[in-house]
Amino acid sequence: MTNDTMITARGLTKQFTVKRATVDAVTDLDLDVATGELVAFLGPNGAGKSTSLRMLTTLLPPTRGTAVVAGHDIATDPAAVRRRIGYIGQGTSAGNNQRVRDELLSQGAFYGMSRADTARRAGELLESLDLAPLAKRPVLGLSGGQKRRLDIALGLIHSPALLFLDEPSTGLDPQSRANLWRHILDLREQHGTTVFVTTHYLDEADQFAERVLVMDHGRVIADDTASSLKSTLAGDVITLGFASADDATRARGVAARVSNPRGDSGKGAGGGAGSAPVSRRDDGRALELVVDHGERVLPVLLRELDAAGAPVVTATLRQPTLDDVFLALTGRSLRDEGETTESADAKGRGDEVSSDAGSTGASAAAPTSSSVDTRTGTATGAPASSAPTSSNPGTTSSERVSA
Ligand SMILES: Nc1ncnc2c1ncn2[C@@H]1O[C@H](COP(=O)(O)OP(=O)(O)OP(=O)(O)O)[C@@H](O)[C@H]1O
């Protein structure tokens, strides 16, 4: 690991044992995150995002594998890792009756900071996170968005080089989400903090992250910039509407020939660039195609379909979304993924879990849920049921054109 590398993980794996059955939460995670990068970890419920974060933040010992985080080995020097990182887990850490500023001062004291340093830093963070007017308000009275901003301030009080955020905007309305992200980006700009964030929100990963890791079933299945992922995997999406199902049927052959002159086979359900058209409308009067250079293909399609007696009634061309990427990779839409029974089940039974197979002993306080005491950076093992479930509300990126 060089000075330019903030996280290196090799073969990081976590298995849980639930009622004698093995749950492969994370399998062979290899990761290199450069200093200053903003990386988004994207995936459906139960993909293994939080477990990965909890291993990297020393809250959960891996079953096997190694990681060096902020210059220190998670297994042999977890305390040093914790000193250098901030971790903001799911659910709010700020839930007591202390005033906002006092909460920050206590947090600084827990990190062993001097009073003067803590006061200075608290003042800076209150300003930069727009919390100054709320400094004397009890934490309990804050709104969800204000609490999340306070969480971030608490995670940053000791000026960590690396900030882990586990679904920071889940449950916030779109305006609060946008506001929160503005703060995260500002802080990063000002302090060069490396940010590693998990999210369900495709639009967030798309807009804000320099790099997107897509995780599914405990494995990283893609790792690139959002735009590269979209251009290499998804192409452009064209949706054509027809007056009748007969027209749509006639159009399929023409569309396949025009959009896929090479005759490539499709890649997965979403189709890669050059895939055969896929009808996604129940009434059969629409075709959705994923093609290279949609802006060039669309006019040709319109002409050819007209000539073939299958005139197009409506046409849309859109850039692919990360959901198209996920669909192409897995055959499933990330949007459609709800809280899986398995995921909800296992989390709800955290107390029945025999923790981990083959623990490295890195953390004596390995939690059975995602709850963390941010004051000490150690796990508290609060009931998992108190963690909010993510139902992906308010996702705003363009919708799939399918019914
Ligand atoms: N303490 C635990 N005991 C047993 N299984 C667990 C435990 N924590 C997580 N799991 C299981 O490990 C898998 C990965 O869970 P994890 O929470 O890491 O996923 P996630 O991608 O963060 O999901 P979410 O987006 O819902 O937070 C899931 O199958 C989950 O049920």
The ligand as an SDF file (V2000), in Angstrom:
LIG
                    3D

 31 33  0  0  0  0  0  0  0  0999 V2000
  -25.4440  -10.6500   11.7120 N   0  0  0  0  0  0  0  0  0  0  0  0
  -25.8120  -11.3940   10.6840 C   0  0  0  0  0  0  0  0  0  0  0  0
  -26.1360  -12.6880   10.8450 N   0  0  0  0  0  0  0  0  0  0  0  0
  -26.4850  -13.4550    9.8000 C   0  0  0  0  0  0  0  0  0  0  0  0
  -26.5350  -13.0390    8.5460 N   0  0  0  0  0  0  0  0  0  0  0  0
  -26.2260  -11.7550    8.3210 C   0  0  0  0  0  0  0  0  0  0  0  0
  -25.8560  -10.8630    9.3640 C   0  0  0  0  0  0  0  0  0  0  0  0
  -25.5930   -9.6480    8.8290 N   0  0  0  0  0  0  0  0  0  0  0  0
  -25.8030   -9.7810    7.5050 C   0  0  0  0  0  0  0  0  0  0  0  0
  -26.1980  -11.0350    7.1980 N   0  0  0  0  0  0  0  0  0  0  0  0
  -26.5230  -11.5710    5.8890 C   0  0  0  0  0  0  0  0  0  0  0  0
  -25.4340  -11.3030    5.0300 O   0  0  0  0  0  0  0  0  0  0  0  0
  -25.8920  -10.9140    3.7460 C   0  0  0  0  0  0  0  0  0  0  0  0
  -25.3550   -9.5370    3.4190 C   0  0  0  0  0  0  0  0  0  0  0  0
  -25.9690   -8.5920    4.2890 O   0  0  0  0  0  0  0  0  0  0  0  0
  -25.5610   -7.0530    4.2820 P   0  0  0  0  0  0  0  0  0  0  0  0
  -26.2950   -6.3930    5.3900 O   0  0  0  0  0  0  0  0  0  0  0  0
  -24.1020   -6.9210    4.2430 O   0  0  0  0  0  0  0  0  0  0  0  0
  -26.1590   -6.6030    2.8800 O   0  0  0  0  0  0  0  0  0  0  0  0
  -26.3800   -5.1380    2.3500 P   0  0  0  0  0  0  0  0  0  0  0  0
  -25.9710   -5.1590    0.9260 O   0  0  0  0  0  0  0  0  0  0  0  0
  -25.7200   -4.1470    3.2120 O   0  0  0  0  0  0  0  0  0  0  0  0
  -27.9490   -5.0080    2.4670 O   0  0  0  0  0  0  0  0  0  0  0  0
  -28.8210   -3.7170    2.8570 P   0  0  0  0  0  0  0  0  0  0  0  0
  -28.7430   -2.8640    1.6550 O   0  0  0  0  0  0  0  0  0  0  0  0
  -30.1590   -4.2980    3.0810 O   0  0  0  0  0  0  0  0  0  0  0  0
  -28.2260   -3.0830    4.0650 O   0  0  0  0  0  0  0  0  0  0  0  0
  -27.4050  -10.9900    3.7870 C   0  0  0  0  0  0  0  0  0  0  0  0
  -27.7950  -12.2540    3.3220 O   0  0  0  0  0  0  0  0  0  0  0  0
  -27.7060  -10.8590    5.2740 C   0  0  0  0  0  0  0  0  0  0  0  0
  -28.9150  -11.4850    5.6040 O   0  0  0  0  0  0  0  0  0  0  0  0
  1  2  1  0
  2  3  1  0
  2  7  2  0
  3  4  2  0
  4  5  1  0
  5  6  2  0
  6  7  1  0
  6 10  1  0
  7  8  1  0
  8  9  2  0
  9 10  1  0
 10 11  1  0
 11 12  1  0
 11 30  1  0
 12 13  1  0
 13 14  1  0
 13 28  1  0
 14 15  1  0
 15 16  1  0
 16 17  2  0
 16 18  1  0
 16 19  1  0
 19 20  1  0
 20 21  2  0
 20 22  1  0
 20 23  1  0
 23 24  1  0
 24 25  2  0
 24 26  1  0
 24 27  1  0
 28 29  1  0
 28 30  1  0
 30 31  1  0
M  END
$$$$
